[in-house]
Amino acid sequence: MWLTRRLVSFTLLVPLVAGSALLAQAADHSDAPALGPQIRQDANITDVHAFVVGPSSNPNLVLALATNPAIPPTADSYRFPTDVTFEFNIDMDADVNTAVDPSGDGGIILDPKRINEDISFSIRFGEDGSLRLQQKSRGVVMEDPQMVNCFAGLRDDPFIRTPRMGRNIAAIVLEVPLSSIVSRQSTLLIWATTKVEDFEGSQQEIAGRALRSMFPEQTALNSLHPKRHMQKTGFPPEVIIYDTAQPAQFPNGRKLTDDVVDLACTVAGECRVFNQANEGTNGPKENDVPFLETFPYLAEPHPPTM
């Protein structure tokens, strides 16, 4: 195992985009954190994917985070911000009824107030581009994080939507043994956050189930812990419900090939994006470039356009 220290630090070959705090309006894809006058697209989560790979006897859980939809098409490199913490969070033992799913969420969380981070993977980046990974289990730092693969860098945007064809995002992808995550039950709650340091106020971005927190009436979810979502907003927790004993397909987990624009409409009745021009029946049904069969699974980035 190559990750042996409490705080793992290693340098990735992450190419550089000049000016990592890109200030532009865009997406989840449209709810980037605002720090005063700045729109922090480099802290904007655009997609979260969760799926299982490998043989049934020894599977791995893949967690993929897509960030920063404002990377210009001319960029051939990227550097992650040093003041942002990227985090994957997993609740291992939430009480979920996956057999009943009237809202197309993947199931019903029976006691949302008890949602908690049983496991979290926290990622920070140094000035030299090095990635530091820390794993916590119920708040305790793991001396030997369970990790199979880790990637950070430019990738094709996996969001199957017309405006994102030919565009790149900054991705973080982790692959961990499923046996290190699943214990008493196969159903997990998964969500991701970005948090910007040294800022007073609502500086958190959250993403779980696709599309939800991008809509104006639900952007308040971003600044709240999922256990407070229902109580404070009346909306179900913004998390992925994933029964890992079943194949990943939205709304059960999320695989890369899920066309969530269409699925959110047909499964959950959320058709606002589906009904936009060049979406829905006129929109793409698959990614513009093939996904990879091997880690990091997201497609190679598009070459820069001049």
C-alpha positions as CSV (number, residue, x, y, z in Angstrom):
1,M,0.0,0.0,0.0
2,W,1.5,3.3,-1.1
3,L,-0.4,5.5,1.3
4,T,1.2,5.0,4.7
5,R,1.3,8.3,6.5
6,R,-1.4,10.1,8.4
7,L,-1.5,13.0,5.9
8,V,-0.5,11.7,2.5
9,S,1.3,14.2,0.3
10,F,2.4,13.5,-3.3
11,T,2.9,15.5,-6.4
12,L,0.6,14.9,-9.3
13,L,1.4,16.0,-12.9
14,V,-1.5,18.4,-12.9
15,P,-0.9,20.9,-15.8
16,L,-1.4,24.6,-14.9
17,V,-4.2,26.9,-15.9
18,A,-3.1,30.5,-15.3
19,G,-5.4,32.1,-12.7
20,S,-7.0,29.2,-10.9
21,A,-9.8,31.4,-9.4
22,L,-11.7,31.9,-12.6
23,L,-14.4,34.5,-12.3
24,A,-17.3,33.6,-14.6
25,Q,-20.9,32.6,-14.2
26,A,-21.8,29.0,-14.9
27,A,-23.5,25.8,-13.6
28,D,-24.3,22.1,-10.8
29,H,-23.4,23.7,-13.2
30,S,-24.7,27.1,-11.9
31,D,-24.4,27.6,-8.2
32,A,-20.7,28.4,-7.6
33,P,-19.9,29.9,-4.2
34,A,-19.7,33.6,-4.1
35,L,-17.0,35.1,-1.8
36,G,-17.9,38.8,-1.7
37,P,-17.6,40.0,-5.3
38,Q,-15.9,36.9,-6.6
39,I,-17.7,33.9,-8.1
40,R,-15.4,30.9,-7.2
41,Q,-15.8,28.6,-10.1
42,D,-12.7,26.7,-8.9
43,A,-14.8,25.7,-5.9
44,N,-17.9,24.8,-8.0
45,I,-18.9,21.2,-8.0
46,T,-20.6,20.3,-11.2
47,D,-21.0,16.5,-10.9
48,V,-20.5,13.6,-8.4
49,H,-20.4,10.0,-9.6
50,A,-20.4,6.9,-7.5
51,F,-20.2,3.4,-8.9
52,V,-18.5,0.0,-8.3
53,V,-15.9,-1.6,-10.6
54,G,-14.0,-4.9,-10.6
55,P,-15.0,-8.5,-9.9
56,S,-17.8,-9.2,-7.5
57,S,-15.4,-11.1,-5.2
58,N,-13.2,-8.0,-4.7
59,P,-15.0,-4.8,-6.0
60,N,-13.8,-1.2,-5.6
61,L,-15.9,1.9,-5.1
62,V,-15.1,4.8,-7.4
63,L,-15.9,8.4,-6.3
64,A,-15.5,11.0,-9.0
65,L,-15.8,14.7,-8.5
66,A,-16.1,17.2,-11.4
67,T,-15.3,20.9,-10.6
68,N,-14.9,24.3,-12.3
69,P,-17.0,24.4,-15.5
70,A,-15.4,27.7,-16.4
71,I,-12.1,26.3,-17.6
72,P,-11.6,28.0,-21.0
73,P,-11.4,25.7,-24.1
74,T,-7.9,27.2,-24.8
75,A,-6.5,25.8,-21.6
76,D,-4.1,22.8,-21.9
77,S,-3.3,22.7,-18.1
78,Y,-4.8,23.2,-14.7
79,R,-3.8,24.0,-11.1
80,F,-6.2,23.3,-8.3
81,P,-6.7,26.2,-5.8
82,T,-4.7,26.0,-2.6
83,D,-7.4,27.5,-0.3
84,V,-10.2,25.0,-1.1
85,T,-10.8,21.7,0.7
86,F,-12.5,19.1,-1.6
87,E,-14.2,16.3,0.3
88,F,-16.1,13.1,-0.3
89,N,-18.4,12.0,2.6
90,I,-20.0,8.7,3.2
91,D,-22.7,7.6,5.7
92,M,-22.4,3.8,6.1
93,D,-25.4,3.0,8.2
94,A,-28.2,5.4,7.4
95,D,-31.7,4.0,7.7
96,V,-32.9,4.0,4.1
97,N,-35.9,2.4,2.5
98,T,-34.8,1.7,-1.1
99,A,-37.9,-0.3,-2.0
100,V,-40.1,2.9,-1.8
101,D,-39.0,5.8,-4.0
102,P,-42.0,8.1,-4.8
103,S,-39.7,11.1,-5.6
104,G,-37.1,9.3,-7.7
105,D,-34.3,9.9,-5.2
106,G,-33.2,6.3,-5.0
107,G,-35.1,5.7,-1.8
108,I,-36.4,7.3,1.4
109,I,-34.0,8.3,4.2
110,L,-36.1,7.5,7.2
111,D,-34.3,9.7,9.7
112,P,-32.5,12.6,7.9
113,K,-31.4,14.2,11.2
114,R,-29.0,11.3,11.8
115,I,-27.0,11.7,8.6
116,N,-23.3,11.7,9.5
117,E,-19.9,11.4,7.9
118,D,-18.8,7.9,8.9
119,I,-16.0,8.1,6.4
120,S,-14.6,11.2,4.7
121,F,-11.8,11.7,2.2
122,S,-10.4,15.2,2.3
123,I,-8.2,16.6,-0.5
124,R,-6.0,19.7,-0.5
125,F,-3.5,21.0,-2.9
126,G,-0.1,22.7,-2.3
127,E,1.5,25.6,-4.1
128,D,3.6,23.1,-6.1
129,G,0.5,21.2,-7.2
130,S,1.0,18.4,-4.7
131,L,-2.1,16.6,-3.5
132,R,-2.6,15.9,0.2
133,L,-5.2,13.2,1.0
134,Q,-6.6,12.6,4.5
135,Q,-9.1,9.9,5.4
136,K,-11.2,10.1,8.6
137,S,-13.3,7.3,10.0
138,R,-16.0,8.7,12.4
139,G,-13.8,11.7,12.9
140,V,-10.6,9.8,13.6
141,V,-7.7,10.3,11.1
142,M,-6.7,7.0,9.5
143,E,-3.0,6.2,9.7
144,D,-3.2,4.0,6.6
145,P,-5.9,5.4,4.2
146,Q,-7.5,2.6,2.2
147,M,-6.8,3.7,-1.4
148,V,-6.4,1.8,-4.7
149,N,-6.0,4.8,-7.0
150,C,-6.1,8.5,-6.9
151,F,-6.2,11.1,-9.7
152,A,-6.5,14.8,-10.0
153,G,-6.4,16.8,-13.2
154,L,-8.1,17.9,-16.4
155,R,-10.7,15.6,-17.9
156,D,-13.6,15.8,-20.3
157,D,-16.7,17.2,-18.7
158,P,-18.9,14.0,-18.1
159,F,-22.2,16.0,-17.9
160,I,-24.2,14.8,-20.9
161,R,-25.7,18.1,-21.9
162,T,-25.3,20.2,-25.1
163,P,-23.4,23.2,-23.6
164,R,-20.8,20.9,-22.1
165,M,-19.9,19.1,-25.2
166,G,-16.2,19.7,-26.0
167,R,-15.5,21.2,-22.6
168,N,-13.2,20.2,-19.8
169,I,-13.5,20.2,-16.0
170,A,-11.0,19.7,-13.1
171,A,-11.6,16.2,-11.8
172,I,-10.7,14.3,-8.6
173,V,-11.2,10.6,-8.7
174,L,-10.7,8.1,-5.9
175,E,-10.9,4.3,-6.0
176,V,-11.1,2.5,-2.7
177,P,-11.9,-1.1,-1.7
178,L,-15.6,-1.5,-1.2
179,S,-14.9,-3.8,1.7
180,S,-13.3,-0.9,3.5
181,I,-16.5,1.1,3.2
182,V,-19.4,-1.4,3.4
183,S,-19.9,-3.1,6.8
184,R,-23.4,-3.8,8.2
185,Q,-25.4,-2.8,5.1
186,S,-24.8,-2.3,1.4
187,T,-26.6,1.0,1.1
188,L,-24.5,4.2,1.4
189,L,-25.3,7.9,1.4
190,I,-22.6,9.8,-0.5
191,W,-22.1,13.5,-1.0
192,A,-19.3,15.9,-1.8
193,T,-18.4,19.4,-0.6
194,T,-15.9,22.1,-1.3
195,K,-15.0,24.6,1.4
196,V,-13.1,27.8,1.0
197,E,-10.9,28.8,3.9
198,D,-10.6,32.2,5.6
199,F,-14.1,33.4,4.6
200,E,-16.9,34.3,6.9
201,G,-20.3,33.2,5.6
202,S,-21.8,30.7,3.3
203,Q,-18.6,29.3,1.6
204,Q,-19.6,25.7,1.2
205,E,-20.7,24.1,-2.1
206,I,-22.4,20.7,-1.9
207,A,-23.4,18.1,-4.5
208,G,-25.1,14.8,-4.2
209,R,-28.0,13.7,-6.4
210,A,-27.6,15.3,-9.8
211,L,-29.1,18.7,-10.7
212,R,-31.0,19.4,-7.5
213,S,-29.0,22.1,-5.8
214,M,-28.5,24.1,-9.0
215,F,-32.1,25.3,-9.0
216,P,-32.8,28.7,-7.3
217,E,-35.2,27.4,-4.7
218,Q,-32.7,24.8,-3.5
219,T,-29.4,26.7,-3.6
220,A,-29.7,27.1,0.2
221,L,-28.8,23.4,0.5
222,N,-25.2,24.2,-0.4
223,S,-24.5,26.0,2.9
224,L,-26.2,23.3,5.1
225,H,-25.1,19.9,6.3
226,P,-27.4,17.2,4.7
227,K,-28.8,16.3,8.1
228,R,-30.4,19.8,8.2
229,H,-31.7,19.9,4.7
230,M,-35.2,18.6,5.4
231,Q,-35.6,20.5,8.6
232,K,-34.4,23.9,7.2
233,T,-35.6,23.8,3.6
234,G,-38.3,21.1,3.4
235,F,-36.3,19.4,0.6
236,P,-34.9,15.9,0.9
237,P,-31.2,15.7,1.7
238,E,-28.9,16.4,-1.2
239,V,-27.0,13.1,-1.2
240,I,-26.6,10.1,-3.4
241,I,-28.4,7.0,-2.2
242,Y,-26.5,4.0,-3.4
243,D,-27.2,0.4,-2.7
244,T,-23.9,-1.1,-3.7
245,A,-25.4,-4.6,-4.0
246,Q,-27.3,-3.4,-7.0
247,P,-26.0,-2.0,-10.3
248,A,-25.3,1.7,-10.3
249,Q,-27.8,3.5,-12.4
250,F,-29.4,6.9,-11.5
251,P,-31.0,7.3,-9.0
252,N,-29.2,4.4,-7.4
253,G,-25.7,5.8,-7.3
254,R,-24.5,7.4,-10.5
255,K,-22.5,5.9,-13.3
256,L,-20.7,8.0,-15.9
257,T,-23.0,7.0,-18.7
258,D,-26.2,8.1,-16.9
259,D,-27.9,10.8,-18.9
260,V,-29.2,12.6,-15.9
261,V,-30.9,15.4,-17.8
262,D,-33.3,12.8,-19.3
263,L,-33.4,10.5,-16.2
264,A,-34.2,13.3,-13.8
265,C,-37.2,14.2,-15.9
266,T,-38.4,10.6,-16.6
267,V,-37.6,9.2,-13.1
268,A,-38.1,12.2,-10.8
269,G,-40.3,14.5,-12.8
270,E,-37.7,17.3,-12.8
271,C,-37.8,18.5,-16.4
272,R,-36.6,22.1,-16.3
273,V,-33.3,21.2,-17.9
274,F,-34.8,18.5,-20.1
275,N,-37.2,21.1,-21.6
276,Q,-34.5,23.6,-22.5
277,A,-33.4,24.2,-26.1
278,N,-31.2,21.4,-27.5
279,E,-31.9,19.2,-24.5
280,G,-34.5,16.5,-23.8
281,T,-35.5,14.7,-27.1
282,N,-33.2,17.0,-29.0
283,G,-30.2,16.7,-26.6
284,P,-27.3,14.3,-26.5
285,K,-28.0,10.8,-25.1
286,E,-24.3,9.9,-24.5
287,N,-21.1,11.6,-23.8
288,D,-19.3,13.3,-26.7
289,V,-16.2,11.2,-26.2
290,P,-16.0,7.6,-24.9
291,F,-15.4,7.0,-21.2
292,L,-12.4,4.9,-20.2
293,E,-12.6,1.3,-19.2
294,T,-9.8,1.7,-16.7
295,F,-8.9,4.3,-14.0
296,P,-9.6,7.2,-13.9
297,Y,-12.6,6.3,-16.1
298,L,-13.5,9.8,-17.1
299,A,-12.6,10.6,-20.7
300,E,-9.3,12.3,-21.6
301,P,-9.5,16.1,-21.8
302,H,-10.3,17.8,-25.0
303,P,-7.2,19.4,-26.7
304,P,-7.0,23.2,-26.4
305,T,-8.6,25.2,-29.1
306,M,-6.9,28.4,-30.3
